[in-house]
Amino acid sequence: MRHGLLIVIALLAFACSQPAPVPTAPQASFLVTVNDGNIAAPDTVAAGWQTMRVQEDGAGHIVVAFRLNGNTTTAGVAAFLAALDTARITPAEAVAIGGPEIGDSGDVVVNMTPGTYVLACVRRHDDGHRHASRGEWHVVEAVGPAQGEPPVDSVIEVSMADFAYVTQVPWHAGQRTIKVANVGREDHQLRIDRLRAGATLQEWIAAEDRSRLSEPIAGVARTGQGQTVYLPIDLPAGSYVLYCLVPSASTGEPHAMLGMIRTVVVE
């Protein structure tokens, strides 16, 4: 309890020491740049479907957009970040609406309904604390009437349930958009690796070094119940592994250990 209070105090001190943001015009699409200890992003975006592009420094950051449900003051943001630092799941103060999961840069299309959002890196350091606890977070306001429409061309639909991926196979090769919908009660993610020629799912699961057997392609980061994210992706023909590493709310086991792992063939 005392540790959590110290984190809140530290975050409040950090937030209060920052200069007041200069108001900016709403952005139709927005860039999020992540470096060690810092996230740079617009302070304001137009409400509606937005392309969120994340570029990072190669340190394996995972930026998730969280929509705050309650207290959006500086103290409320600090309390949310403190709770996020120790929680397995998204704290009740917010809902995760996703972000790009794999690679030094990536795009996802997210629904930014009007409100206050916290962009936070959920990757953990060796000491167990999330990158967000060391400054990798940024507050964004989605303002105005909702604008834009979700992608509709070349859509592959994937539903994330507790604990399985539901999709029609085979997928078709080429430039596609994956519609990723969380129909479960827990947070889920979609990680996509392309298996190397001859590799099997059983070998991939058992391997200590999976880079010999597959290549990470793309993914959608932590996404909450009822949320939908669109993932633009280039799909060469081959076999792919879909898997979720979000921990179970009850046991802490990765969802993949509970059955949330499967292969799909791209023709």
C-alpha positions as CSV (number, residue, x, y, z in Angstrom):
1,M,0.0,0.0,0.0
2,R,2.8,2.4,0.9
3,H,4.6,1.5,-2.3
4,G,1.6,2.4,-4.4
5,L,1.2,5.7,-2.5
6,L,4.9,6.6,-3.2
7,I,4.3,5.9,-6.9
8,V,1.2,8.2,-6.9
9,I,3.2,11.0,-5.2
10,A,6.1,10.6,-7.6
11,L,3.8,10.7,-10.6
12,L,2.0,13.8,-9.3
13,A,5.3,15.6,-8.7
14,F,6.4,14.7,-12.3
15,A,3.1,15.8,-13.8
16,C,3.1,19.1,-11.9
17,S,6.7,19.9,-12.9
18,Q,5.9,19.7,-16.6
19,P,5.1,22.9,-18.5
20,A,1.4,23.4,-19.5
21,P,0.8,22.0,-23.0
22,V,0.3,24.5,-25.8
23,P,-3.2,24.0,-27.3
24,T,-3.1,22.4,-30.7
25,A,-5.6,21.8,-33.5
26,P,-7.2,18.3,-33.4
27,Q,-5.3,15.7,-35.4
28,A,-7.1,13.4,-37.9
29,S,-4.3,10.8,-37.6
30,F,-1.6,10.9,-35.0
31,L,2.0,9.9,-34.5
32,V,3.3,8.5,-31.2
33,T,7.1,8.5,-30.7
34,V,8.5,6.4,-27.9
35,N,12.0,6.7,-26.4
36,D,13.4,5.5,-23.1
37,G,11.5,7.4,-20.5
38,N,9.3,9.4,-22.8
39,I,6.3,9.4,-25.1
40,A,5.7,12.3,-27.5
41,A,2.2,12.6,-29.0
42,P,-0.4,15.3,-29.8
43,D,-2.3,16.7,-26.8
44,T,-5.5,16.8,-28.9
45,V,-7.0,14.6,-31.6
46,A,-10.3,14.7,-33.4
47,A,-12.8,12.2,-32.0
48,G,-13.6,9.2,-34.2
49,W,-11.7,6.5,-36.0
50,Q,-8.0,7.4,-36.0
51,T,-4.9,5.9,-37.4
52,M,-2.5,5.6,-34.5
53,R,1.1,5.2,-35.7
54,V,3.8,4.3,-33.1
55,Q,7.5,4.7,-33.8
56,E,10.0,3.6,-31.1
57,D,13.7,3.4,-30.4
58,G,13.9,-0.4,-30.8
59,A,13.7,-1.2,-27.1
60,G,10.5,-3.3,-27.5
61,H,8.0,-0.7,-26.1
62,I,4.3,-1.6,-26.2
63,V,2.1,1.5,-26.2
64,V,-1.6,1.0,-25.4
65,A,-4.3,3.7,-25.5
66,F,-6.5,3.7,-22.4
67,R,-9.7,5.7,-22.2
68,L,-10.3,7.0,-18.7
69,N,-13.8,6.3,-17.3
70,G,-13.8,8.5,-14.3
71,N,-11.3,11.0,-12.8
72,T,-9.4,12.8,-15.6
73,T,-7.6,15.3,-13.4
74,T,-3.8,15.1,-12.9
75,A,-4.4,13.2,-9.7
76,G,-6.8,10.8,-11.5
77,V,-4.2,10.1,-14.2
78,A,-1.5,9.5,-11.6
79,A,-3.8,7.1,-9.7
80,F,-4.5,5.2,-12.8
81,L,-0.8,4.9,-13.7
82,A,0.0,3.7,-10.2
83,A,-2.7,1.0,-10.4
84,L,-1.6,0.0,-13.9
85,D,1.9,-0.5,-12.7
86,T,1.0,-3.4,-10.4
87,A,-2.2,-4.8,-12.0
88,R,-2.4,-7.9,-14.2
89,I,-5.5,-6.4,-16.0
90,T,-6.5,-2.9,-17.0
91,P,-7.6,-1.1,-13.8
92,A,-11.3,-0.3,-13.5
93,E,-10.6,3.4,-14.0
94,A,-10.0,2.8,-17.8
95,V,-10.6,0.6,-20.8
96,A,-7.9,-0.5,-23.2
97,I,-8.6,0.4,-26.8
98,G,-5.4,-1.1,-28.3
99,G,-2.3,-0.1,-30.1
100,P,0.3,-1.7,-32.4
101,E,2.0,-4.7,-30.7
102,I,5.1,-5.8,-32.6
103,G,8.0,-4.0,-34.2
104,D,9.8,-0.6,-34.1
105,S,6.9,1.0,-35.9
106,G,3.3,0.1,-36.6
107,D,-0.2,1.4,-37.4
108,V,-3.6,0.5,-36.0
109,V,-6.9,2.1,-36.5
110,V,-8.7,2.8,-33.2
111,N,-12.0,4.4,-32.2
112,M,-11.2,7.5,-30.2
113,T,-14.6,8.4,-28.8
114,P,-14.7,11.8,-27.1
115,G,-12.9,11.8,-23.8
116,T,-9.5,11.6,-22.1
117,Y,-6.9,9.0,-23.0
118,V,-3.6,7.9,-21.5
119,L,-1.1,6.5,-23.9
120,A,1.1,4.2,-21.7
121,C,3.9,1.7,-22.4
122,V,2.9,-1.5,-20.6
123,R,6.1,-3.4,-21.1
124,R,7.8,-4.3,-17.8
125,H,11.4,-3.6,-16.8
126,D,13.5,-6.3,-15.1
127,D,12.4,-5.0,-11.8
128,G,8.7,-5.7,-12.6
129,H,7.6,-2.1,-13.1
130,R,6.1,-1.0,-16.3
131,H,7.8,1.5,-18.6
132,A,5.0,3.9,-17.9
133,S,6.1,4.2,-14.3
134,R,9.3,5.9,-15.6
135,G,7.7,8.5,-17.7
136,E,6.5,6.6,-20.8
137,W,3.0,8.0,-20.8
138,H,1.1,10.9,-22.4
139,V,-2.4,12.3,-22.0
140,V,-4.5,12.9,-25.2
141,E,-7.9,14.5,-25.5
142,A,-10.3,13.3,-28.2
143,V,-12.6,16.3,-29.0
144,G,-15.5,17.2,-31.3
145,P,-18.0,15.1,-33.1
146,A,-16.8,11.7,-34.3
147,Q,-15.1,11.7,-37.6
148,G,-13.9,9.1,-40.1
149,E,-15.0,5.6,-40.8
150,P,-13.3,2.2,-40.0
151,P,-11.6,0.5,-43.0
152,V,-13.9,-1.7,-45.1
153,D,-11.7,-3.1,-47.9
154,S,-10.0,-6.5,-47.8
155,V,-11.1,-7.2,-44.3
156,I,-10.3,-10.4,-42.4
157,E,-12.3,-10.7,-39.2
158,V,-10.8,-12.1,-36.0
159,S,-12.9,-12.4,-32.8
160,M,-11.0,-12.7,-29.5
161,A,-12.9,-14.8,-27.0
162,D,-12.0,-16.2,-23.5
163,F,-9.8,-18.0,-24.6
164,A,-9.6,-18.5,-28.4
165,Y,-9.3,-16.8,-31.7
166,V,-12.3,-17.2,-34.0
167,T,-11.7,-16.5,-37.7
168,Q,-12.5,-18.0,-41.1
169,V,-9.6,-19.7,-42.9
170,P,-7.7,-19.7,-45.1
171,W,-6.7,-16.1,-45.2
172,H,-5.8,-14.5,-48.5
173,A,-2.3,-13.2,-49.3
174,G,-1.7,-9.5,-50.0
175,Q,-2.4,-6.1,-48.4
176,R,-5.2,-6.8,-46.0
177,T,-6.9,-5.2,-43.0
178,I,-7.7,-7.4,-40.0
179,K,-10.7,-6.4,-37.9
180,V,-9.9,-7.5,-34.4
181,A,-12.9,-7.5,-32.0
182,N,-12.7,-8.5,-28.3
183,V,-15.9,-10.4,-27.6
184,G,-14.5,-11.8,-24.3
185,R,-14.7,-10.4,-20.8
186,E,-10.9,-10.1,-20.3
187,D,-8.4,-8.0,-22.1
188,H,-6.8,-9.7,-25.1
189,Q,-4.1,-9.0,-27.7
190,L,-3.4,-10.4,-31.1
191,R,0.2,-11.3,-31.8
192,I,1.0,-12.7,-35.3
193,D,4.2,-14.6,-36.1
194,R,5.0,-16.1,-39.5
195,L,6.4,-19.7,-39.3
196,R,9.5,-20.4,-41.2
197,A,9.4,-23.1,-43.8
198,G,9.0,-26.5,-42.3
199,A,8.3,-25.3,-38.7
200,T,5.3,-26.7,-36.9
201,L,3.2,-25.2,-34.1
202,Q,4.3,-27.9,-31.7
203,E,8.0,-27.2,-32.4
204,W,7.3,-23.4,-32.0
205,I,5.5,-23.9,-28.6
206,A,8.4,-26.1,-27.3
207,A,11.2,-23.9,-28.5
208,E,13.3,-21.8,-26.2
209,D,14.4,-19.6,-29.1
210,R,11.4,-19.1,-31.3
211,S,13.2,-16.7,-33.6
212,R,14.7,-19.8,-35.3
213,L,11.2,-20.9,-36.2
214,S,9.2,-17.8,-36.8
215,E,9.3,-14.1,-37.5
216,P,7.1,-11.5,-35.7
217,I,4.9,-9.8,-38.3
218,A,2.5,-7.4,-36.6
219,G,-0.1,-7.3,-33.8
220,V,-2.7,-5.5,-31.8
221,A,-1.9,-4.6,-28.2
222,R,-4.1,-5.0,-25.1
223,T,-7.7,-4.4,-26.0
224,G,-10.7,-4.4,-23.6
225,Q,-14.1,-6.0,-23.7
226,G,-16.3,-4.8,-26.5
227,Q,-13.5,-2.9,-28.3
228,T,-12.6,-3.2,-32.0
229,V,-9.3,-2.4,-33.7
230,Y,-8.3,-2.5,-37.3
231,L,-4.8,-3.7,-38.2
232,P,-3.3,-3.0,-41.7
233,I,-1.0,-5.8,-42.7
234,D,0.9,-7.3,-45.6
235,L,0.4,-11.1,-45.6
236,P,2.7,-13.2,-47.8
237,A,1.6,-16.8,-48.3
238,G,2.6,-19.2,-45.5
239,S,1.6,-20.4,-42.1
240,Y,1.1,-18.1,-39.1
241,V,0.8,-18.4,-35.4
242,L,-1.8,-16.2,-33.5
243,Y,-1.3,-16.0,-29.8
244,C,-2.1,-13.9,-26.7
245,L,0.4,-13.2,-23.8
246,V,-2.0,-11.1,-21.7
247,P,-2.0,-12.6,-18.2
248,S,-5.2,-14.2,-16.9
249,A,-7.0,-12.1,-14.4
250,S,-7.3,-15.0,-12.0
251,T,-4.1,-17.0,-12.3
252,G,-1.6,-14.7,-14.0
253,E,-0.9,-17.3,-16.7
254,P,-0.5,-16.0,-20.3
255,H,-3.8,-16.6,-22.2
256,A,-1.8,-18.7,-24.7
257,M,-1.4,-21.3,-21.9
258,L,-5.2,-21.3,-21.6
259,G,-5.7,-22.2,-25.3
260,M,-5.5,-18.8,-26.9
261,I,-3.1,-19.9,-29.6
262,R,-3.7,-21.2,-33.1
263,T,-2.3,-21.4,-36.6
264,V,-3.8,-19.9,-39.8
265,V,-2.8,-20.6,-43.4
266,V,-2.4,-17.7,-45.9
267,E,-2.9,-18.6,-49.5
